[in-house]
Amino acid sequence: MSRLRAALKACRERGEKAMGLFLTSGFPDPGSTLAILREMDAGGADFVELGMPFSDPLAEGRPIQRSSERALGAGIRIGDALSTAAAFRSESETPLLLMGYMNPIHRYGVASFCRDAREAGVDALILVDLPLEESAVVADEAAAQGLGLVHLIAPNTDEKRIRRIDEAASAFVYAVSVTGLTGSVLGGDERVEAYLHRASGLVRSNPLLVGFGIRTHEDAVRLSRSTDGFIVGSALIEEVERLWNDASLSDAHRLAGVRRFAEGLKHGERTAAE
């Protein structure tokens, strides 16, 4: 069993919802990414997504777009993300996924990318613009390197396609909570919960995790009732922006803030006695 699937299985056996946290490589600056990943890990992340910055991210709202722009402006490329992944893996056994888009991977070379990702200690890939019908070229190379592949579903994905996506995925199925961008406002729409309940009855071969729009512990609890866990990206990016834009804070206070934010997402607000 892969490190990622083992971690998700362990969460389920403990009666916990798995928490995945996303950070763009090179954000907020190249020297801070690894330290922030450490705090995400220490704050309770059951797996970490490291984003490979891209100039045209189709699924990303403004917070993650800004993080990519900032990282690209600092010269961050796929090779830098792989180096950060390897550094994180040298310190932690927490599962690590790379998230990105196909254009840079085609340019890098799919086989070379999958080989280098495996050598960096990556566990799985999330390639947002890779459709099921064209995924074989990546799936075969990923499987050859022992990398899992995440596929996405959305509220408008029909039942037949959800079943096909579940058959094709080899890490987990990512349920996009809304037909919109990362960071979208969820509101109290009961249709989202109905969609996730429907999806949970169709996804049988993989864990099912939900993402997009989750900003608080309460969001996570509500949306993960029918799933195995949740993923948070934009809200964490915004918290990092807030912390790093506050000139009154030391780096130690900023990093402590990241850990507190992660702990709050996983466990809710804690009292001083706790």
MOSULNOR-V705182 format. One record per pair of residues at least 12 apart in sequence whose C-alpha atoms are under 10 Angstrom apart, sorted by the first residue. I is the first residue (numbers start at 1). J is the second residue. D is the distance in whole Angstrom. If there is no record, write none. Layout:
<<I	J	D> <I	J	D>>
//
This chain:
<<2	95	9> <2	123	7> <2	124	9> <2	146	8> <2	147	9> <2	148	8> <2	170	10> <2	171	9> <3	47	10> <3	93	8> <3	94	8> <3	95	6> <3	96	9> <3	122	10> <3	123	7> <3	124	10> <3	148	10> <4	46	9> <4	47	7> <4	48	10> <4	93	10> <4	94	8> <4	95	5> <4	96	8> <4	97	9> <4	122	10> <4	123	6> <4	124	8> <4	147	10> <4	148	8> <4	171	7> <4	172	9> <5	95	9> <5	123	9> <5	148	9> <5	170	9> <5	171	7> <5	172	8> <5	206	9> <5	207	8> <6	95	9> <7	46	7> <7	47	8> <7	93	10> <7	94	8> <7	95	7> <8	46	8> <8	47	9> <8	95	10> <8	171	10> <8	172	9> <8	206	10> <8	207	7> <8	208	10> <8	209	10> <8	228	8> <8	229	8> <9	207	8> <9	228	9> <10	46	10> <11	46	8> <11	228	8> <11	229	9> <12	207	10> <12	228	7> <12	229	9> <15	228	10> <16	228	8> <16	229	8> <16	266	10> <17	46	9> <17	209	9> <17	220	9> <17	221	8> <17	224	7> <17	225	9> <17	227	8> <17	228	5> <17	229	4> <17	230	7> <17	266	8> <18	44	9> <18	45	8> <18	46	6> <18	47	8> <18	209	8> <18	224	9> <18	227	9> <18	228	6> <18	229	4> <18	230	6> <18	231	8> <18	266	9> <19	44	8> <19	45	5> <19	46	5> <19	47	7> <19	48	9> <19	209	9> <19	210	10> <19	220	9> <19	224	10> <19	228	9> <19	229	6> <19	230	5> <19	231	6> <19	232	8> <19	262	9> <19	265	8> <19	266	7> <20	40	9> <20	41	10> <20	44	9> <20	45	6> <20	46	6> <20	47	5> <20	48	5> <20	49	7> <20	95	9> <20	96	9> <20	97	10> <20	209	9> <20	210	10> <20	211	9> <20	229	8> <20	230	6> <20	231	4> <20	232	6> <20	233	9> <20	262	10> <20	266	10> <21	37	9> <21	40	7> <21	41	9> <21	44	9> <21	45	6> <21	46	8> <21	47	7> <21	48	5> <21	49	6> <21	50	9> <21	96	10> <21	211	10> <21	230	9> <21	231	6> <21	232	5> <21	233	6> <21	234	10> <21	235	10> <21	236	8> <21	237	10> <21	262	8> <21	265	10> <22	37	9> <22	40	9> <22	45	10> <22	47	9> <22	48	6> <22	49	5> <22	50	6> <22	51	7> <22	64	10> <22	96	10> <22	97	9> <22	98	9> <22	99	9> <22	231	7> <22	232	6> <22	233	5> <22	234	8> <22	235	9> <22	236	7> <22	237	8> <23	36	8> <23	37	8> <23	40	9> <23	48	8> <23	49	6> <23	50	5> <23	51	6> <23	52	9> <23	53	10> <23	64	9> <23	67	9> <23	68	10> <23	98	10> <23	99	10> <23	232	9> <23	233	7> <23	234	9> <23	236	8> <23	237	7> <23	240	9> <24	49	8> <24	50	6> <24	51	4> <24	52	6> <24	53	6> <24	54	10> <24	64	8> <24	65	10> <24	66	10> <24	67	6> <24	68	7> <24	70	10> <24	71	8> <24	76	10> <24	81	9> <24	98	10> <24	99	9> <24	100	10> <24	233	9> <24	237	8> <25	37	10> <25	49	10> <25	50	6> <25	51	6> <25	52	6> <25	53	7> <25	67	9> <25	68	8> <25	70	10> <25	71	7> <25	72	9> <25	76	7> <25	77	9> <25	78	9> <25	80	8> <25	81	6> <25	82	9> <25	83	10> <25	84	7> <25	85	9> <25	98	10> <25	99	10> <26	50	10> <26	51	9> <26	52	9> <26	53	8> <26	67	8> <26	68	8> <26	69	10> <26	70	8> <26	71	5> <26	72	8> <26	73	9> <26	74	7> <26	75	8> <26	76	6> <26	77	9> <26	80	8> <26	81	8> <26	84	9> <27	51	10> <27	53	9> <27	64	10> <27	66	9> <27	67	6> <27	68	8> <27	69	9> <27	70	7> <27	71	5> <27	72	9> <27	74	9> <27	76	9> <27	237	9> <27	240	9> <27	241	9> <28	66	10> <28	67	7> <28	68	9> <28	70	7> <28	71	7> <28	74	10> <28	237	9> <28	240	7> <28	241	7> <28	243	10> <28	244	7> <28	245	10> <29	67	9> <29	70	8> <29	71	7> <29	73	10> <29	74	7> <29	76	9> <29	244	10> <30	70	10> <30	71	7> <30	74	7> <30	75	9> <30	76	8> <30	80	9> <30	81	10> <30	84	9> <32	244	10> <32	251	9> <32	255	9> <33	50	9> <33	81	10> <33	84	8> <33	88	10> <34	84	6> <34	85	8> <34	87	8> <34	88	7> <35	88	9> <35	251	10> <35	255	7> <35	258	10> <36	240	9> <36	254	9> <36	255	6> <36	256	9> <36	257	10> <36	258	7> <36	259	8> <37	49	9> <37	50	9> <37	84	9> <37	85	10> <37	88	7> <37	255	10> <37	258	9> <37	259	10> <38	88	8> <38	91	9> <38	92	8> <38	255	9> <38	258	10> <38	259	9> <39	255	6> <39	256	7> <39	257	9> <39	258	6> <39	259	5> <39	260	9> <39	261	10> <39	262	8> <39	263	10> <40	236	10> <40	255	9> <40	256	10> <40	258	7> <40	259	6> <40	260	9> <40	261	9> <40	262	6> <40	263	9> <41	88	10> <41	92	8> <41	93	10> <41	94	7> <41	95	10> <41	259	8> <41	262	9> <41	263	10> <42	92	10> <42	94	10> <42	258	10> <42	259	7> <42	260	10> <42	262	9> <42	263	9> <43	256	9> <43	257	10> <43	258	8> <43	259	5> <43	260	7> <43	261	8> <43	262	5> <43	263	5> <43	264	9> <43	265	9> <43	266	8> <43	267	10> <44	94	10> <44	259	8> <44	260	10> <44	262	7> <44	263	6> <44	264	9> <44	265	9> <44	266	7> <44	267	9> <45	94	8> <45	95	9> <45	231	10> <45	259	10> <45	262	7> <45	263	8> <45	265	10> <45	266	8> <46	94	7> <46	95	7> <46	96	9> <46	229	10> <46	266	10> <47	93	9> <47	94	6> <47	95	5> <47	96	6> <47	97	8> <47	123	10> <47	231	9> <48	85	10> <48	94	7> <48	95	6> <48	96	5> <48	97	6> <48	98	9> <48	231	9> <48	232	10> <49	85	10> <49	95	9> <49	96	6> <49	97	5> <49	98	6> <49	99	6> <49	100	10> <49	122	10> <49	124	9> <49	125	9> <49	126	9> <49	231	9> <49	232	9> <49	233	9> <50	81	7> <50	82	9> <50	84	9> <50	85	8> <50	96	7> <50	97	6> <50	98	5> <50	99	6> <50	100	9> <50	122	10> <50	125	10> <50	126	10> <51	64	9> <51	67	10> <51	68	8> <51	78	9> <51	81	8> <51	97	8> <51	98	6> <51	99	5> <51	100	6> <51	101	9> <51	126	9> <51	233	10> <52	68	8> <52	71	9> <52	72	10> <52	76	8> <52	77	7> <52	78	6> <52	79	9> <52	80	9> <52	81	6> <52	82	9> <52	98	7> <52	99	6> <52	100	5> <52	101	8> <52	104	9> <52	105	10> <53	65	9> <53	66	10> <53	67	8> <53	68	5> <53	69	7> <53	70	9> <53	71	7> <53	72	6> <53	75	10> <53	76	7> <53	77	7> <53	78	8> <53	81	9> <53	99	9> <53	100	7> <53	101	9> <53	104	9> <54	67	10> <54	68	6> <54	69	8> <54	71	9> <54	72	7> <54	76	10> <54	77	9> <54	78	9> <54	100	7> <54	101	7> <54	102	10> <54	103	9> <54	104	8> <55	68	7> <55	69	7> <55	71	10> <55	72	8> <55	101	10> <55	104	10> <56	68	9> <56	69	10> <56	101	9> <56	103	10> <57	100	8> <57	101	7> <57	128	9> <57	129	9> <57	181	10> <58	101	9> <58	128	8> <58	129	8> <58	181	8> <58	182	10> <59	101	10> <59	128	7> <59	129	8> <59	179	10> <59	180	8> <59	181	5> <59	182	6> <59	183	10> <59	212	10> <60	128	10> <60	180	9> <60	181	5> <60	182	5> <60	183	8> <60	184	9> <60	212	9> <60	233	10> <60	234	9> <61	180	9> <61	181	5> <61	182	5> <61	183	6> <61	184	7> <61	212	10> <61	213	10> <61	234	8> <62	181	9> <62	182	8> <62	183	8> <62	184	10> <62	234	8> <62	238	10> <63	182	8> <63	183	7> <63	233	9> <63	234	6> <63	235	8> <63	236	9> <63	237	6> <63	238	6> <63	241	9> <64	181	10> <64	182	8> <64	183	8> <64	233	8> <64	234	6> <64	235	9> <64	236	10> <64	237	7> <64	238	9> <65	182	10> <65	234	10> <66	237	9> <66	238	10> <66	241	10> <67	234	9> <67	237	7> <67	238	9> <67	240	10> <67	241	9> <77	104	9> <78	98	10> <78	100	9> <78	104	8> <78	105	8> <78	108	8> <78	113	9> <78	117	10> <79	108	9> <79	113	9> <79	116	9> <79	117	10> <81	98	8> <81	117	9> <81	120	10> <82	98	9> <82	113	9> <82	116	7> <82	117	6> <82	118	9> <82	119	9> <82	120	6> <82	121	9> <82	122	8> <83	116	10> <83	117	9> <83	120	7> <83	121	10> <84	120	8> <85	97	9> <85	98	8> <85	117	8> <85	119	10> <85	120	6> <85	121	7> <85	122	7> <86	116	10> <86	117	9> <86	118	9> <86	119	8> <86	120	4> <86	121	6> <86	122	8> <87	120	8> <87	121	9> <88	120	9> <88	121	9> <88	122	10> <89	120	7> <89	121	6> <89	122	8> <90	120	9> <90	121	8> <93	121	9> <94	123	10> <95	121	9> <95	122	7> <95	123	6> <95	124	8> <96	120	10> <96	121	8> <96	122	5> <96	123	6> <96	124	7> <96	125	9> <97	117	9> <97	121	9> <97	122	6> <97	123	6> <97	124	5> <97	125	5> <97	126	7> <97	147	9> <97	148	9> <97	149	9> <97	150	9> <97	171	10> <98	117	8> <98	122	7> <98	123	8> <98	124	7> <98	125	5> <98	126	6> <98	127	8> <99	124	9> <99	125	6> <99	126	5> <99	127	6> <99	128	7> <99	150	10> <100	125	8> <100	126	6> <100	127	5> <100	128	6> <100	129	8> <100	130	10> <101	126	8> <101	127	5> <101	128	6> <101	129	6> <101	130	8> <102	127	7> <102	128	8> <102	129	7> <102	130	7> <102	138	9> <103	129	9> <103	130	10> <105	127	10> <105	138	10> <106	138	10> <110	137	8> <110	138	7> <110	139	10> <110	140	10> <110	141	7> <110	142	9> <111	137	9> <111	138	8> <111	140	9> <111	141	6> <111	142	8> <111	144	9> <111	145	9> <112	141	9> <113	138	10> <113	141	9> <113	142	9> <114	138	8> <114	139	10> <114	140	10> <114	141	6> <114	142	6> <114	143	9> <114	144	9> <114	145	6> <114	146	9> <114	147	8> <115	141	8> <115	142	8> <115	144	9> <115	145	6> <115	146	9> <115	147	9> <116	145	9> <117	142	9> <117	145	9> <117	147	8> <118	142	9> <118	144	10> <118	145	6> <118	146	7> <118	147	7> <119	145	9> <121	147	10> <122	146	9> <122	147	7> <122	148	9> <123	142	10> <123	145	10> <123	146	8> <123	147	5> <123	148	6> <123	149	9> <123	171	9> <124	142	8> <124	143	10> <124	146	8> <124	147	5> <124	148	4> <124	149	5> <124	150	7> <124	170	9> <124	171	7> <124	172	9> <125	138	10> <125	139	10> <125	142	8> <125	147	7> <125	148	6> <125	149	5> <125	150	6> <125	151	9> <125	170	10> <125	171	8> <126	148	9> <126	149	6> <126	150	5> <126	151	7> <126	152	9> <126	171	9> <126	172	10> <126	173	10> <126	174	9> <127	149	8> <127	150	8> <127	151	8> <127	152	9> <128	150	9> <128	151	8> <128	152	7> <129	151	10> <129	152	10> <130	151	8> <130	152	9> <131	151	8> <131	152	9> <131	165	10> <132	151	8> <132	152	9> <132	161	9> <132	164	8> <132	165	7> <132	168	8> <132	169	9> <133	165	10> <135	149	9> <135	151	9> <135	168	9> <136	168	9> <139	168	9> <139	169	9> <139	170	9> <142	170	10> <143	170	9> <146	170	10> <147	170	8> <147	171	8> <148	169	8> <148	170	5> <148	171	5> <148	172	8> <149	168	8> <149	169	6> <149	170	5> <149	171	5> <149	172	7> <149	173	9> <150	165	9> <150	166	9> <150	168	9> <150	169	5> <150	170	7> <150	171	5> <150	172	5> <150	173	6> <150	174	7> <150	206	10> <151	165	6> <151	166	8> <151	167	10> <151	168	8> <151	169	6> <151	170	8> <151	171	8> <151	172	7> <151	173	5> <151	174	6> <151	175	9> <152	165	8> <152	166	9> <152	169	9> <152	172	9> <152	173	6> <152	174	5> <152	175	6> <152	176	7> <152	208	10> <152	209	10> <152	210	10> <153	165	8> <153	166	9> <153	173	7> <153	174	6> <153	175	5> <153	176	6> <153	177	9> <153	178	10> <153	179	10> <153	199	9> <153	208	10> <153	210	10> <154	174	9> <154	175	6> <154	176	5> <154	177	7> <154	178	7> <154	179	6> <154	180	9> <154	192	10> <154	195	9> <154	196	9> <154	199	9> <154	210	10> <155	175	8> <155	176	7> <155	177	7> <155	178	6> <155	179	6> <155	191	9> <155	192	7> <155	193	10> <155	194	9> <155	195	6> <155	196	8> <155	198	10> <155	199	9> <156	178	9> <156	179	7> <156	195	9> <157	175	10> <157	179	10> <157	195	10> <157	199	9> <158	199	10> <159	198	9> <159	199	8> <159	201	10> <159	202	7> <159	203	10> <160	202	9> <161	202	10> <162	175	10> <162	199	7> <162	202	7> <162	203	7> <163	199	9> <163	201	10> <163	202	6> <163	203	6> <163	204	8> <163	205	9> <164	202	10> <164	203	9> <165	203	9> <165	205	10> <165	206	10> <166	202	8> <166	203	6> <166	204	7> <166	205	6> <166	206	6> <166	207	9> <166	208	9> <167	203	9> <167	204	9> <167	205	7> <167	206	8> <168	205	9> <168	206	10> <169	205	8> <169	206	7> <169	207	10> <170	205	9> <170	206	7> <170	207	10> <171	205	10> <171	206	7> <171	207	8> <171	208	10> <172	203	9> <172	205	9> <172	206	5> <172	207	5> <172	208	6> <172	209	7> <172	228	10> <173	199	10> <173	203	8> <173	204	10> <173	205	9> <173	206	6> <173	207	6> <173	208	5> <173	209	6> <173	210	9> <174	206	10> <174	207	9> <174	208	6> <174	209	5> <174	210	6> <174	211	7> <174	212	10> <174	227	10> <174	229	10> <174	230	9> <174	231	9> <175	195	9> <175	196	7> <175	199	8> <175	200	10> <175	208	7> <175	209	6> <175	210	5> <175	211	6> <175	212	9> <175	227	9> <175	230	9> <175	231	10> <176	192	10> <176	196	9> <176	209	9> <176	210	6> <176	211	5> <176	212	6> <176	213	9> <176	231	10> <177	191	10> <177	192	6> <177	193	9> <177	195	8> <177	196	8> <177	209	10> <177	210	6> <177	211	6> <177	212	6> <177	213	7> <177	214	9> <177	223	8> <178	191	10> <178	192	7> <178	195	10> <178	210	10> <178	211	9> <178	212	7> <178	213	8> <179	212	9> <180	212	8> <180	213	9> <181	212	7> <181	213	8> <181	234	10> <182	211	8> <182	212	5> <182	213	6> <182	214	9> <182	232	9> <182	233	8> <182	234	6> <182	235	9> <183	211	9> <183	212	6> <183	213	5> <183	214	7> <183	215	8> <183	232	9> <183	233	8> <183	234	5> <183	235	7> <183	237	10> <183	238	10> <184	212	7> <184	213	5> <184	214	9> <184	215	10> <184	234	9> <185	212	9> <185	213	6> <185	214	8> <185	215	9> <186	212	8> <186	213	6> <186	214	8> <186	215	9> <186	219	8> <186	223	10> <187	213	9> <187	219	9> <188	219	10> <188	222	10> <192	223	8> <193	222	8> <193	223	6> <193	224	9> <193	225	8> <193	226	8> <194	223	10> <194	226	9> <195	226	9> <196	208	9> <196	209	9> <196	210	8> <196	223	8> <196	224	8> <196	225	9> <196	226	6> <196	227	7> <197	223	10> <197	224	10> <197	225	8> <197	226	5> <197	227	8> <198	226	9> <199	226	8> <199	227	9> <200	225	10> <200	226	6> <200	227	6> <200	228	9> <201	226	9> <201	227	10> <203	227	10> <206	228	10> <207	227	8> <207	228	6> <207	229	8> <208	224	9> <208	226	9> <208	227	5> <208	228	5> <208	229	7> <208	230	9> <209	223	9> <209	224	7> <209	226	9> <209	227	6> <209	228	6> <209	229	5> <209	230	5> <209	231	7> <210	223	7> <210	224	7> <210	226	9> <210	227	7> <210	228	8> <210	229	6> <210	230	5> <210	231	6> <210	232	9> <211	223	9> <211	224	9> <211	229	9> <211	230	6> <211	231	5> <211	232	6> <211	233	8> <212	230	9> <212	231	7> <212	232	7> <212	233	8> <212	234	8> <212	235	10> <213	231	9> <213	232	8> <213	233	8> <213	234	8> <213	235	8> <214	230	8> <214	231	7> <214	232	6> <214	233	8> <214	234	8> <214	235	7> <214	236	10> <214	265	9> <215	231	10> <215	232	7> <215	233	9> <215	234	8> <215	235	5> <215	236	8> <215	238	10> <215	265	8> <216	232	9> <216	235	8> <216	261	9> <216	262	10> <216	264	8> <216	265	6> <216	266	9> <216	268	8> <216	269	10> <217	261	10> <217	262	10> <217	263	9> <217	264	6> <217	265	4> <217	266	6> <217	267	7> <217	268	5> <217	269	8> <218	264	10> <218	265	8> <218	266	10> <218	267	10> <218	268	8> <219	265	9> <220	232	9> <220	265	7> <220	266	8> <220	267	10> <220	268	10> <221	265	9> <221	266	9> <221	267	10> <221	268	10> <230	265	10> <230	266	10> <232	262	9> <232	265	9> <235	261	10> <236	258	8> <236	261	8> <236	262	8> <236	265	10> <237	258	10> <239	254	10> <239	257	8> <239	258	7> <239	261	8> <240	254	8> <240	255	9> <240	257	8> <240	258	7> <240	261	10> <242	254	9> <242	257	10> <243	255	8> <243	256	10> <243	257	7> <243	258	8>>
//
